[in-house]
Amino acid sequence: MKEKDEGYFSGPFDVIFGNPVAKVLDQSLLVGDMEQTTSMLVESTGLSFKTVQTAVDKLVALGFMRQTRKIGNAQAYRFEVEKDLHELLECAQNLQLQRLKGTLDR
């Protein structure tokens, strides 16, 4: 993963798709199925709260994240890494590695 913004490293989804949903989804590589709040994802991605919440809503609707419990007033979420997300992550990582290899071969 390459360094991008302050404290954020671009993962394979961000490199390939370059959008907020991809950036949030990349966090699953770092945290696995550990619970995350929107505020935690804001801090780790550098995106705005509203942008992260929209991305999380999309990922929940797609089944890649699920709501878990309330932590104070904050809703916690968990990436569904054991389901289809695992295969999607592996595919994206392989594609990123192929791109890096192609760049190095030039």
HELIX and SHEET records of a PDB file:
HELIX    1   1 PRO A   12  PHE A   17  1                                   6    
HELIX    2   2 PRO A   20  VAL A   31  1                                  12    
HELIX    3   3 THR A   38  THR A   45  1                                   8    
HELIX    4   4 PHE A   49  LEU A   62  1                                  14    
HELIX    5   5 ASP A   84  ASP A  105  1                                  22    
SHEET    1   A 2 LYS A   2  GLU A   3  0                                        
SHEET    2   A 2 PHE A   9  SER A  10 -1                                        
SHEET    1   B 3 GLN A  36  THR A  37  0                                        
SHEET    2   B 3 ALA A  74  PHE A  79 -1                                        
SHEET    3   B 3 MET A  65  ILE A  71 -1                                        
END                                                                             
